[in-house]
Amino acid sequence: MLVVFVFAANAPGVDVSGLVAGILAVLVSAVFATVLGIYCYKAKNKSGRRAPVRMAADGHPAPETVPLAGIMVPGLPSYNEALTRSGQHDAAPPPYSGGAPSEPADPGDGERAV
């Protein structure tokens, strides 16, 4: 079967905006896939270089980096003790350096007072 393409003068042209959008979508997808592939490759290689975990069954107990025995944690103070203690936030606030405070709106003007 022989197919002959005949180009007529009124044949539709190339959709340039569609072509550009398609090429751009392929490029963005390729960049995304490349970055994802590199991330997975590096994560796979990184997990293979871990130090072996020492278990107590190996004959040697794992050393504690922070000994937890003998540490006493202070309890929280009661409400009254917290009120009577002084601290860094007990100072008075700095004076307001702005202008005079604005007058409250008259509720009779149709505005609700808050």
Biopython code that builds the backbone (N, CA, C, O; Angstrom):
import numpy as np
from Bio.PDB.StructureBuilder import StructureBuilder

atoms = [
    (1, "MET", "N", (0.847, -1.171, 0.000)),
    (1, "MET", "CA", (0.000, 0.000, 0.000)),
    (1, "MET", "C", (0.888, 1.228, 0.000)),
    (1, "MET", "O", (1.800, 1.347, 0.818)),
    (2, "LEU", "N", (0.629, 2.096, -0.878)),
    (2, "LEU", "CA", (1.418, 3.301, -1.035)),
    (2, "LEU", "C", (0.612, 4.473, -0.483)),
    (2, "LEU", "O", (-0.513, 4.721, -0.914)),
    (3, "VAL", "N", (1.193, 5.182, 0.465)),
    (3, "VAL", "CA", (0.522, 6.330, 1.072)),
    (3, "VAL", "C", (1.202, 7.581, 0.547)),
    (3, "VAL", "O", (2.424, 7.720, 0.603)),
    (4, "VAL", "N", (0.412, 8.453, 0.056)),
    (4, "VAL", "CA", (0.928, 9.694, -0.492)),
    (4, "VAL", "C", (0.371, 10.838, 0.339)),
    (4, "VAL", "O", (-0.841, 10.954, 0.521)),
    (5, "PHE", "N", (1.246, 11.663, 0.829)),
    (5, "PHE", "CA", (0.817, 12.831, 1.588)),
    (5, "PHE", "C", (0.776, 14.024, 0.657)),
    (5, "PHE", "O", (1.741, 14.335, -0.042)),
    (6, "VAL", "N", (-0.326, 14.657, 0.670)),
    (6, "VAL", "CA", (-0.487, 15.838, -0.157)),
    (6, "VAL", "C", (-0.658, 17.017, 0.782)),
    (6, "VAL", "O", (-1.549, 17.023, 1.630)),
    (7, "PHE", "N", (0.188, 17.999, 0.628)),
    (7, "PHE", "CA", (0.113, 19.187, 1.466)),
    (7, "PHE", "C", (-0.661, 20.245, 0.709)),
    (7, "PHE", "O", (-0.250, 20.724, -0.348)),
    (8, "ALA", "N", (-1.781, 20.584, 1.283)),
    (8, "ALA", "CA", (-2.597, 21.612, 0.658)),
    (8, "ALA", "C", (-2.195, 22.966, 1.232)),
    (8, "ALA", "O", (-1.544, 23.045, 2.274)),
    (9, "ALA", "N", (-2.579, 23.993, 0.561)),
    (9, "ALA", "CA", (-2.227, 25.339, 0.993)),
    (9, "ALA", "C", (-2.957, 25.716, 2.274)),
    (9, "ALA", "O", (-2.473, 26.554, 3.035)),
    (10, "ASN", "N", (-4.119, 25.108, 2.525)),
    (10, "ASN", "CA", (-4.877, 25.478, 3.718)),
    (10, "ASN", "C", (-4.693, 24.455, 4.846)),
    (10, "ASN", "O", (-5.505, 24.426, 5.771)),
    (11, "ALA", "N", (-3.659, 23.621, 4.796)),
    (11, "ALA", "CA", (-3.401, 22.630, 5.849)),
    (11, "ALA", "C", (-2.962, 23.359, 7.116)),
    (11, "ALA", "O", (-2.276, 24.379, 7.046)),
    (12, "PRO", "N", (-3.362, 22.831, 8.275)),
    (12, "PRO", "CA", (-2.981, 23.513, 9.519)),
    (12, "PRO", "C", (-1.474, 23.445, 9.736)),
    (12, "PRO", "O", (-0.827, 22.462, 9.373)),
    (13, "GLY", "N", (-0.921, 24.505, 10.332)),
    (13, "GLY", "CA", (0.519, 24.570, 10.584)),
    (13, "GLY", "C", (0.884, 23.841, 11.871)),
    (13, "GLY", "O", (0.047, 23.197, 12.504)),
    (14, "VAL", "N", (2.113, 23.957, 12.224)),
    (14, "VAL", "CA", (2.622, 23.320, 13.436)),
    (14, "VAL", "C", (2.195, 24.153, 14.638)),
    (14, "VAL", "O", (2.313, 25.378, 14.633)),
    (15, "ASP", "N", (1.695, 23.469, 15.672)),
    (15, "ASP", "CA", (1.307, 24.138, 16.899)),
    (15, "ASP", "C", (2.575, 24.395, 17.709)),
    (15, "ASP", "O", (3.039, 23.524, 18.445)),
    (16, "VAL", "N", (3.129, 25.592, 17.567)),
    (16, "VAL", "CA", (4.416, 25.916, 18.182)),
    (16, "VAL", "C", (4.302, 25.935, 19.702)),
    (16, "VAL", "O", (5.190, 25.429, 20.388)),
    (17, "SER", "N", (3.242, 26.501, 20.234)),
    (17, "SER", "CA", (3.115, 26.562, 21.691)),
    (17, "SER", "C", (2.973, 25.163, 22.287)),
    (17, "SER", "O", (3.516, 24.893, 23.358)),
    (18, "GLY", "N", (2.257, 24.279, 21.612)),
    (18, "GLY", "CA", (2.144, 22.904, 22.084)),
    (18, "GLY", "C", (3.459, 22.171, 22.009)),
    (18, "GLY", "O", (3.792, 21.392, 22.902)),
    (19, "LEU", "N", (4.219, 22.413, 20.941)),
    (19, "LEU", "CA", (5.527, 21.796, 20.778)),
    (19, "LEU", "C", (6.489, 22.256, 21.869)),
    (19, "LEU", "O", (7.213, 21.438, 22.437)),
    (20, "VAL", "N", (6.507, 23.548, 22.166)),
    (20, "VAL", "CA", (7.379, 24.093, 23.215)),
    (20, "VAL", "C", (6.966, 23.545, 24.582)),
    (20, "VAL", "O", (7.824, 23.188, 25.389)),
    (21, "ALA", "N", (5.663, 23.477, 24.845)),
    (21, "ALA", "CA", (5.191, 22.948, 26.125)),
    (21, "ALA", "C", (5.568, 21.475, 26.283)),
    (21, "ALA", "O", (5.947, 21.048, 27.374)),
    (22, "GLY", "N", (5.467, 20.702, 25.211)),
    (22, "GLY", "CA", (5.831, 19.301, 25.271)),
    (22, "GLY", "C", (7.314, 19.092, 25.514)),
    (22, "GLY", "O", (7.702, 18.252, 26.327)),
    (23, "ILE", "N", (8.147, 19.854, 24.810)),
    (23, "ILE", "CA", (9.596, 19.752, 24.990)),
    (23, "ILE", "C", (9.982, 20.172, 26.404)),
    (23, "ILE", "O", (10.829, 19.536, 27.033)),
    (24, "LEU", "N", (9.370, 21.231, 26.902)),
    (24, "LEU", "CA", (9.653, 21.696, 28.253)),
    (24, "LEU", "C", (9.236, 20.652, 29.295)),
    (24, "LEU", "O", (9.949, 20.431, 30.274)),
    (25, "ALA", "N", (8.096, 20.018, 29.087)),
    (25, "ALA", "CA", (7.634, 18.980, 30.022)),
    (25, "ALA", "C", (8.586, 17.796, 30.030)),
    (25, "ALA", "O", (8.860, 17.234, 31.090)),
    (26, "VAL", "N", (9.095, 17.406, 28.864)),
    (26, "VAL", "CA", (10.047, 16.289, 28.795)),
    (26, "VAL", "C", (11.342, 16.658, 29.502)),
    (26, "VAL", "O", (11.903, 15.831, 30.222)),
    (27, "LEU", "N", (11.828, 17.873, 29.315)),
    (27, "LEU", "CA", (13.065, 18.299, 29.965)),
    (27, "LEU", "C", (12.913, 18.350, 31.486)),
    (27, "LEU", "O", (13.789, 17.885, 32.215)),
    (28, "VAL", "N", (11.807, 18.912, 31.963)),
    (28, "VAL", "CA", (11.578, 18.984, 33.415)),
    (28, "VAL", "C", (11.462, 17.580, 34.002)),
    (28, "VAL", "O", (12.003, 17.312, 35.075)),
    (29, "SER", "N", (10.768, 16.690, 33.314)),
    (29, "SER", "CA", (10.641, 15.310, 33.800)),
    (29, "SER", "C", (11.997, 14.615, 33.827)),
    (29, "SER", "O", (12.280, 13.851, 34.749)),
    (30, "ALA", "N", (12.837, 14.870, 32.827)),
    (30, "ALA", "CA", (14.161, 14.253, 32.787)),
    (30, "ALA", "C", (15.032, 14.765, 33.930)),
    (30, "ALA", "O", (15.753, 13.983, 34.551)),
    (31, "VAL", "N", (14.978, 16.051, 34.214)),
    (31, "VAL", "CA", (15.761, 16.611, 35.320)),
    (31, "VAL", "C", (15.272, 16.035, 36.645)),
    (31, "VAL", "O", (16.080, 15.665, 37.497)),
    (32, "PHE", "N", (13.962, 15.957, 36.824)),
    (32, "PHE", "CA", (13.377, 15.403, 38.048)),
    (32, "PHE", "C", (13.796, 13.942, 38.236)),
    (32, "PHE", "O", (14.184, 13.544, 39.334)),
    (33, "ALA", "N", (13.719, 13.155, 37.180)),
    (33, "ALA", "CA", (14.101, 11.746, 37.268)),
    (33, "ALA", "C", (15.593, 11.598, 37.551)),
    (33, "ALA", "O", (15.985, 10.702, 38.298)),
    (34, "THR", "N", (16.429, 12.452, 36.976)),
    (34, "THR", "CA", (17.864, 12.396, 37.216)),
    (34, "THR", "C", (18.186, 12.715, 38.668)),
    (34, "THR", "O", (18.970, 12.007, 39.300)),
    (35, "VAL", "N", (17.588, 13.773, 39.201)),
    (35, "VAL", "CA", (17.846, 14.143, 40.598)),
    (35, "VAL", "C", (17.368, 13.045, 41.534)),
    (35, "VAL", "O", (18.062, 12.707, 42.493)),
    (36, "LEU", "N", (16.199, 12.486, 41.273)),
    (36, "LEU", "CA", (15.677, 11.406, 42.103)),
    (36, "LEU", "C", (16.570, 10.168, 42.017)),
    (36, "LEU", "O", (16.807, 9.507, 43.028)),
    (37, "GLY", "N", (17.057, 9.857, 40.845)),
    (37, "GLY", "CA", (17.950, 8.714, 40.679)),
    (37, "GLY", "C", (19.266, 8.901, 41.417)),
    (37, "GLY", "O", (19.752, 7.969, 42.059)),
    (38, "ILE", "N", (19.843, 10.083, 41.335)),
    (38, "ILE", "CA", (21.096, 10.352, 42.044)),
    (38, "ILE", "C", (20.876, 10.263, 43.549)),
    (38, "ILE", "O", (21.719, 9.719, 44.263)),
    (39, "TYR", "N", (19.757, 10.788, 44.042)),
    (39, "TYR", "CA", (19.450, 10.718, 45.471)),
    (39, "TYR", "C", (19.336, 9.259, 45.931)),
    (39, "TYR", "O", (19.896, 8.883, 46.961)),
    (40, "CYS", "N", (18.619, 8.453, 45.172)),
    (40, "CYS", "CA", (18.459, 7.038, 45.542)),
    (40, "CYS", "C", (19.787, 6.300, 45.473)),
    (40, "CYS", "O", (20.067, 5.459, 46.327)),
    (41, "TYR", "N", (20.600, 6.596, 44.482)),
    (41, "TYR", "CA", (21.909, 5.949, 44.337)),
    (41, "TYR", "C", (22.813, 6.276, 45.521)),
    (41, "TYR", "O", (23.469, 5.393, 46.072)),
    (42, "LYS", "N", (22.844, 7.559, 45.911)),
    (42, "LYS", "CA", (23.691, 7.951, 47.034)),
    (42, "LYS", "C", (23.158, 7.399, 48.346)),
    (42, "LYS", "O", (23.945, 7.017, 49.212)),
    (43, "ALA", "N", (21.839, 7.346, 48.515)),
    (43, "ALA", "CA", (21.264, 6.803, 49.747)),
    (43, "ALA", "C", (21.557, 5.310, 49.861)),
    (43, "ALA", "O", (21.789, 4.808, 50.961)),
    (44, "LYS", "N", (21.549, 4.609, 48.754)),
    (44, "LYS", "CA", (21.845, 3.172, 48.765)),
    (44, "LYS", "C", (23.294, 2.931, 49.150)),
    (44, "LYS", "O", (23.578, 2.046, 49.957)),
    (45, "ASN", "N", (24.207, 3.693, 48.593)),
    (45, "ASN", "CA", (25.624, 3.525, 48.903)),
    (45, "ASN", "C", (25.947, 3.976, 50.320)),
    (45, "ASN", "O", (26.836, 3.414, 50.959)),
    (46, "LYS", "N", (25.241, 4.975, 50.814)),
    (46, "LYS", "CA", (25.495, 5.483, 52.155)),
    (46, "LYS", "C", (25.094, 4.459, 53.208)),
    (46, "LYS", "O", (25.770, 4.326, 54.229)),
    (47, "SER", "N", (24.008, 3.736, 52.974)),
    (47, "SER", "CA", (23.538, 2.783, 53.974)),
    (47, "SER", "C", (24.467, 1.578, 54.078)),
    (47, "SER", "O", (24.419, 0.872, 55.086)),
    (48, "GLY", "N", (25.284, 1.319, 53.112)),
    (48, "GLY", "CA", (26.187, 0.184, 53.148)),
    (48, "GLY", "C", (27.434, 0.423, 53.977)),
    (48, "GLY", "O", (28.139, -0.536, 54.290)),
    (49, "ARG", "N", (27.739, 1.653, 54.345)),
    (49, "ARG", "CA", (28.962, 1.978, 55.066)),
    (49, "ARG", "C", (28.732, 2.208, 56.558)),
    (49, "ARG", "O", (29.533, 2.895, 57.191)),
    (50, "ARG", "N", (27.696, 1.675, 57.123)),
    (50, "ARG", "CA", (27.422, 1.876, 58.546)),
    (50, "ARG", "C", (28.368, 1.037, 59.388)),
    (50, "ARG", "O", (28.822, -0.032, 58.981)),
    (51, "ALA", "N", (28.649, 1.556, 60.573)),
    (51, "ALA", "CA", (29.475, 0.810, 61.514)),
    (51, "ALA", "C", (28.636, -0.323, 62.097)),
    (51, "ALA", "O", (27.427, -0.177, 62.272)),
    (52, "PRO", "N", (29.279, -1.450, 62.397)),
    (52, "PRO", "CA", (28.506, -2.559, 62.955)),
    (52, "PRO", "C", (27.980, -2.208, 64.346)),
    (52, "PRO", "O", (28.646, -1.524, 65.123)),
    (53, "VAL", "N", (26.787, -2.684, 64.640)),
    (53, "VAL", "CA", (26.157, -2.430, 65.924)),
    (53, "VAL", "C", (26.662, -3.468, 66.907)),
    (53, "VAL", "O", (26.664, -4.661, 66.601)),
    (54, "ARG", "N", (27.087, -3.035, 68.079)),
    (54, "ARG", "CA", (27.560, -3.956, 69.109)),
    (54, "ARG", "C", (26.397, -4.348, 69.989)),
    (54, "ARG", "O", (25.712, -3.491, 70.547)),
    (55, "MET", "N", (26.177, -5.616, 70.112)),
    (55, "MET", "CA", (25.097, -6.141, 70.936)),
    (55, "MET", "C", (25.688, -6.739, 72.204)),
    (55, "MET", "O", (26.862, -7.108, 72.240)),
    (56, "ALA", "N", (24.866, -6.833, 73.242)),
    (56, "ALA", "CA", (25.319, -7.428, 74.494)),
    (56, "ALA", "C", (25.619, -8.908, 74.296)),
    (56, "ALA", "O", (26.422, -9.475, 75.037)),
    (57, "ALA", "N", (24.993, -9.539, 73.316)),
    (57, "ALA", "CA", (25.217, -10.963, 73.053)),
    (57, "ALA", "C", (26.602, -11.226, 72.465)),
    (57, "ALA", "O", (27.044, -12.375, 72.434)),
    (58, "ASP", "N", (27.295, -10.183, 71.996)),
    (58, "ASP", "CA", (28.635, -10.347, 71.446)),
    (58, "ASP", "C", (29.672, -10.596, 72.530)),
    (58, "ASP", "O", (30.822, -10.909, 72.221)),
    (59, "GLY", "N", (29.292, -10.463, 73.784)),
    (59, "GLY", "CA", (30.236, -10.663, 74.867)),
    (59, "GLY", "C", (30.718, -9.361, 75.471)),
    (59, "GLY", "O", (31.212, -9.353, 76.598)),
    (60, "HIS", "N", (30.589, -8.281, 74.761)),
    (60, "HIS", "CA", (31.007, -6.978, 75.263)),
    (60, "HIS", "C", (29.780, -6.067, 75.301)),
    (60, "HIS", "O", (29.134, -5.872, 74.272)),
    (61, "PRO", "N", (29.450, -5.513, 76.451)),
    (61, "PRO", "CA", (28.301, -4.603, 76.484)),
    (61, "PRO", "C", (28.617, -3.305, 75.745)),
    (61, "PRO", "O", (29.757, -2.840, 75.740)),
    (62, "ALA", "N", (27.620, -2.746, 75.140)),
    (62, "ALA", "CA", (27.801, -1.494, 74.413)),
    (62, "ALA", "C", (28.060, -0.370, 75.410)),
    (62, "ALA", "O", (27.330, -0.246, 76.394)),
    (63, "PRO", "N", (29.078, 0.449, 75.179)),
    (63, "PRO", "CA", (29.366, 1.526, 76.134)),
    (63, "PRO", "C", (28.297, 2.610, 76.057)),
    (63, "PRO", "O", (27.819, 2.961, 74.979)),
    (64, "GLU", "N", (27.940, 3.124, 77.212)),
    (64, "GLU", "CA", (26.975, 4.219, 77.250)),
    (64, "GLU", "C", (27.718, 5.518, 76.988)),
    (64, "GLU", "O", (28.779, 5.767, 77.561)),
    (65, "THR", "N", (27.162, 6.326, 76.135)),
    (65, "THR", "CA", (27.792, 7.615, 75.884)),
    (65, "THR", "C", (27.463, 8.590, 76.997)),
    (65, "THR", "O", (28.285, 9.443, 77.334)),
    (66, "VAL", "N", (26.267, 8.480, 77.579)),
    (66, "VAL", "CA", (25.869, 9.308, 78.706)),
    (66, "VAL", "C", (25.324, 8.373, 79.773)),
    (66, "VAL", "O", (24.269, 7.769, 79.581)),
    (67, "PRO", "N", (26.008, 8.247, 80.869)),
    (67, "PRO", "CA", (25.481, 7.349, 81.897)),
    (67, "PRO", "C", (24.205, 7.929, 82.496)),
    (67, "PRO", "O", (24.186, 9.080, 82.931)),
    (68, "LEU", "N", (23.151, 7.137, 82.518)),
    (68, "LEU", "CA", (21.866, 7.619, 82.994)),
    (68, "LEU", "C", (21.622, 7.282, 84.458)),
    (68, "LEU", "O", (20.673, 7.788, 85.057)),
    (69, "ALA", "N", (22.450, 6.448, 85.034)),
    (69, "ALA", "CA", (22.258, 6.078, 86.426)),
    (69, "ALA", "C", (22.713, 7.220, 87.324)),
    (69, "ALA", "O", (23.765, 7.815, 87.089)),
    (70, "GLY", "N", (21.941, 7.524, 88.333)),
    (70, "GLY", "CA", (22.325, 8.527, 89.319)),
    (70, "GLY", "C", (21.959, 9.952, 88.950)),
    (70, "GLY", "O", (22.282, 10.869, 89.705)),
    (71, "ILE", "N", (21.302, 10.177, 87.824)),
    (71, "ILE", "CA", (20.909, 11.526, 87.449)),
    (71, "ILE", "C", (19.545, 11.806, 88.061)),
    (71, "ILE", "O", (18.578, 11.086, 87.810)),
    (72, "MET", "N", (19.479, 12.853, 88.861)),
    (72, "MET", "CA", (18.212, 13.242, 89.476)),
    (72, "MET", "C", (17.641, 14.430, 88.706)),
    (72, "MET", "O", (18.302, 15.458, 88.556)),
    (73, "VAL", "N", (16.437, 14.284, 88.233)),
    (73, "VAL", "CA", (15.785, 15.349, 87.493)),
    (73, "VAL", "C", (14.925, 16.127, 88.469)),
    (73, "VAL", "O", (14.085, 15.535, 89.147)),
    (74, "PRO", "N", (15.107, 17.444, 88.563)),
    (74, "PRO", "CA", (14.286, 18.203, 89.496)),
    (74, "PRO", "C", (12.830, 18.224, 89.021)),
    (74, "PRO", "O", (12.555, 18.305, 87.824)),
    (75, "GLY", "N", (11.917, 18.152, 89.969)),
    (75, "GLY", "CA", (10.501, 18.175, 89.635)),
    (75, "GLY", "C", (10.037, 19.586, 89.323)),
    (75, "GLY", "O", (10.754, 20.555, 89.573)),
    (76, "LEU", "N", (8.857, 19.695, 88.787)),
    (76, "LEU", "CA", (8.292, 21.008, 88.504)),
    (76, "LEU", "C", (7.828, 21.662, 89.796)),
    (76, "LEU", "O", (7.351, 20.975, 90.700)),
    (77, "PRO", "N", (7.961, 22.984, 89.895)),
    (77, "PRO", "CA", (7.486, 23.651, 91.111)),
    (77, "PRO", "C", (5.967, 23.700, 91.138)),
    (77, "PRO", "O", (5.300, 23.561, 90.113)),
    (78, "SER", "N", (5.447, 23.901, 92.328)),
    (78, "SER", "CA", (3.995, 24.060, 92.429)),
    (78, "SER", "C", (3.614, 25.418, 91.847)),
    (78, "SER", "O", (4.483, 26.223, 91.511)),
    (79, "TYR", "N", (2.327, 25.664, 91.731)),
    (79, "TYR", "CA", (1.843, 26.924, 91.156)),
    (79, "TYR", "C", (2.273, 28.098, 92.022)),
    (79, "TYR", "O", (2.751, 29.108, 91.505)),
    (80, "ASN", "N", (2.107, 27.973, 93.341)),
    (80, "ASN", "CA", (2.475, 29.068, 94.247)),
    (80, "ASN", "C", (3.977, 29.297, 94.256)),
    (80, "ASN", "O", (4.421, 30.444, 94.316)),
    (81, "GLU", "N", (4.774, 28.228, 94.197)),
    (81, "GLU", "CA", (6.220, 28.402, 94.133)),
    (81, "GLU", "C", (6.637, 29.108, 92.851)),
    (81, "GLU", "O", (7.548, 29.936, 92.863)),
    (82, "ALA", "N", (5.979, 28.787, 91.754)),
    (82, "ALA", "CA", (6.312, 29.434, 90.479)),
    (82, "ALA", "C", (5.958, 30.915, 90.513)),
    (82, "ALA", "O", (6.658, 31.735, 89.918)),
    (83, "LEU", "N", (4.875, 31.263, 91.206)),
    (83, "LEU", "CA", (4.496, 32.679, 91.294)),
    (83, "LEU", "C", (5.453, 33.470, 92.161)),
    (83, "LEU", "O", (5.715, 34.643, 91.893)),
    (84, "THR", "N", (5.982, 32.831, 93.210)),
    (84, "THR", "CA", (6.855, 33.567, 94.128)),
    (84, "THR", "C", (8.291, 33.630, 93.645)),
    (84, "THR", "O", (9.032, 34.502, 94.101)),
    (85, "ARG", "N", (8.724, 32.762, 92.756)),
    (85, "ARG", "CA", (10.098, 32.798, 92.271)),
    (85, "ARG", "C", (10.303, 33.986, 91.346)),
    (85, "ARG", "O", (9.389, 34.421, 90.645)),
    (86, "SER", "N", (11.531, 34.500, 91.364)),
    (86, "SER", "CA", (11.857, 35.585, 90.437)),
    (86, "SER", "C", (12.624, 34.982, 89.266)),
    (86, "SER", "O", (13.310, 33.971, 89.417)),
    (87, "GLY", "N", (12.505, 35.605, 88.113)),
    (87, "GLY", "CA", (13.170, 35.086, 86.929)),
    (87, "GLY", "C", (13.444, 36.194, 85.939)),
    (87, "GLY", "O", (13.258, 37.372, 86.241)),
    (88, "GLN", "N", (13.891, 35.809, 84.750)),
    (88, "GLN", "CA", (14.294, 36.802, 83.751)),
    (88, "GLN", "C", (13.112, 37.553, 83.157)),
    (88, "GLN", "O", (13.297, 38.624, 82.579)),
    (89, "HIS", "N", (11.900, 37.019, 83.285)),
    (89, "HIS", "CA", (10.747, 37.671, 82.668)),
    (89, "HIS", "C", (9.932, 38.476, 83.676)),
    (89, "HIS", "O", (8.789, 38.838, 83.397)),
    (90, "ASP", "N", (10.501, 38.756, 84.834)),
    (90, "ASP", "CA", (9.759, 39.487, 85.855)),
    (90, "ASP", "C", (9.867, 40.996, 85.715)),
    (90, "ASP", "O", (9.137, 41.719, 86.393)),
    (91, "ALA", "N", (10.735, 41.489, 84.875)),
    (91, "ALA", "CA", (10.913, 42.931, 84.742)),
    (91, "ALA", "C", (9.689, 43.555, 84.086)),
    (91, "ALA", "O", (8.966, 42.904, 83.331)),
    (92, "ALA", "N", (9.474, 44.829, 84.391)),
    (92, "ALA", "CA", (8.357, 45.560, 83.791)),
    (92, "ALA", "C", (8.620, 45.763, 82.310)),
    (92, "ALA", "O", (9.779, 45.871, 81.908)),
    (93, "PRO", "N", (7.592, 45.819, 81.494)),
    (93, "PRO", "CA", (7.818, 46.045, 80.057)),
    (93, "PRO", "C", (8.355, 47.445, 79.817)),
    (93, "PRO", "O", (8.145, 48.342, 80.634)),
    (94, "PRO", "N", (9.044, 47.637, 78.708)),
    (94, "PRO", "CA", (9.568, 48.970, 78.408)),
    (94, "PRO", "C", (8.420, 49.937, 78.163)),
    (94, "PRO", "O", (7.327, 49.519, 77.779)),
    (95, "PRO", "N", (8.656, 51.217, 78.381)),
    (95, "PRO", "CA", (7.575, 52.188, 78.177)),
    (95, "PRO", "C", (7.187, 52.273, 76.708)),
    (95, "PRO", "O", (8.023, 52.082, 75.825)),
    (96, "TYR", "N", (5.934, 52.555, 76.457)),
    (96, "TYR", "CA", (5.435, 52.693, 75.095)),
    (96, "TYR", "C", (5.940, 54.002, 74.526)),
    (96, "TYR", "O", (5.726, 55.063, 75.111)),
    (97, "SER", "N", (6.611, 53.929, 73.384)),
    (97, "SER", "CA", (7.215, 55.134, 72.821)),
    (97, "SER", "C", (6.361, 55.759, 71.721)),
    (97, "SER", "O", (6.774, 56.745, 71.109)),
    (98, "GLY", "N", (5.185, 55.208, 71.461)),
    (98, "GLY", "CA", (4.334, 55.736, 70.402)),
    (98, "GLY", "C", (3.596, 56.981, 70.842)),
    (98, "GLY", "O", (3.810, 57.488, 71.943)),
    (99, "GLY", "N", (2.731, 57.468, 69.981)),
    (99, "GLY", "CA", (1.945, 58.664, 70.271)),
    (99, "GLY", "C", (0.855, 58.367, 71.289)),
    (99, "GLY", "O", (0.835, 57.307, 71.915)),
    (100, "ALA", "N", (-0.026, 59.300, 71.436)),
    (100, "ALA", "CA", (-1.126, 59.152, 72.380)),
    (100, "ALA", "C", (-2.049, 58.042, 71.902)),
    (100, "ALA", "O", (-2.248, 57.876, 70.698)),
    (101, "PRO", "N", (-2.611, 57.288, 72.824)),
    (101, "PRO", "CA", (-3.522, 56.219, 72.401)),
    (101, "PRO", "C", (-4.746, 56.793, 71.717)),
    (101, "PRO", "O", (-5.211, 57.882, 72.052)),
    (102, "SER", "N", (-5.258, 56.050, 70.761)),
    (102, "SER", "CA", (-6.411, 56.542, 70.012)),
    (102, "SER", "C", (-7.661, 56.443, 70.871)),
    (102, "SER", "O", (-7.754, 55.606, 71.768)),
    (103, "GLU", "N", (-8.606, 57.303, 70.583)),
    (103, "GLU", "CA", (-9.874, 57.320, 71.318)),
    (103, "GLU", "C", (-10.700, 56.125, 70.885)),
    (103, "GLU", "O", (-10.712, 55.794, 69.700)),
    (104, "PRO", "N", (-11.398, 55.458, 71.815)),
    (104, "PRO", "CA", (-12.267, 54.359, 71.403)),
    (104, "PRO", "C", (-13.439, 54.872, 70.581)),
    (104, "PRO", "O", (-13.932, 55.978, 70.804)),
    (105, "ALA", "N", (-13.868, 54.076, 69.650)),
    (105, "ALA", "CA", (-14.975, 54.470, 68.773)),
    (105, "ALA", "C", (-16.259, 54.533, 69.574)),
    (105, "ALA", "O", (-16.483, 53.739, 70.488)),
    (106, "ASP", "N", (-17.100, 55.495, 69.212)),
    (106, "ASP", "CA", (-18.397, 55.645, 69.875)),
    (106, "ASP", "C", (-19.319, 54.562, 69.347)),
    (106, "ASP", "O", (-19.547, 54.505, 68.139)),
    (107, "PRO", "N", (-19.872, 53.681, 70.217)),
    (107, "PRO", "CA", (-20.722, 52.602, 69.722)),
    (107, "PRO", "C", (-22.019, 53.088, 69.071)),
    (107, "PRO", "O", (-22.689, 52.318, 68.383)),
    (108, "GLY", "N", (-22.369, 54.325, 69.275)),
    (108, "GLY", "CA", (-23.590, 54.855, 68.667)),
    (108, "GLY", "C", (-23.427, 55.193, 67.194)),
    (108, "GLY", "O", (-24.419, 55.495, 66.530)),
    (109, "ASP", "N", (-22.188, 55.152, 66.649)),
    (109, "ASP", "CA", (-21.949, 55.490, 65.241)),
    (109, "ASP", "C", (-22.209, 54.335, 64.301)),
    (109, "ASP", "O", (-21.901, 54.431, 63.113)),
    (110, "GLY", "N", (-22.772, 53.237, 64.802)),
    (110, "GLY", "CA", (-23.025, 52.086, 63.948)),
    (110, "GLY", "C", (-21.914, 51.066, 64.003)),
    (110, "GLY", "O", (-22.035, 49.996, 63.405)),
    (111, "GLU", "N", (-20.835, 51.363, 64.701)),
    (111, "GLU", "CA", (-19.748, 50.413, 64.852)),
    (111, "GLU", "C", (-19.912, 49.679, 66.173)),
    (111, "GLU", "O", (-20.354, 50.254, 67.168)),
    (112, "ARG", "N", (-19.559, 48.436, 66.169)),
    (112, "ARG", "CA", (-19.632, 47.660, 67.390)),
    (112, "ARG", "C", (-18.381, 47.872, 68.207)),
    (112, "ARG", "O", (-17.277, 47.862, 67.662)),
    (113, "ALA", "N", (-18.529, 48.061, 69.486)),
    (113, "ALA", "CA", (-17.383, 48.181, 70.386)),
    (113, "ALA", "C", (-16.917, 46.768, 70.733)),
    (113, "ALA", "O", (-17.724, 45.881, 71.008)),
    (114, "VAL", "N", (-15.616, 46.583, 70.713)),
    (114, "VAL", "CA", (-15.062, 45.253, 70.997)),
    (114, "VAL", "C", (-14.481, 45.236, 72.386)),
    (114, "VAL", "O", (-13.961, 44.211, 72.826)),
]
sb = StructureBuilder()
sb.init_structure("model")
sb.init_model(0)
sb.init_chain("A")
sb.init_seg("    ")
for serial, (resi, resn, name, xyz) in enumerate(atoms, 1):
    if name == "N":
        sb.init_residue(resn, " ", resi, " ")
    sb.init_atom(name, np.array(xyz, "f"), 0.0, 1.0, " ", f" {name:<3s}", serial, name[0])
structure = sb.get_structure()
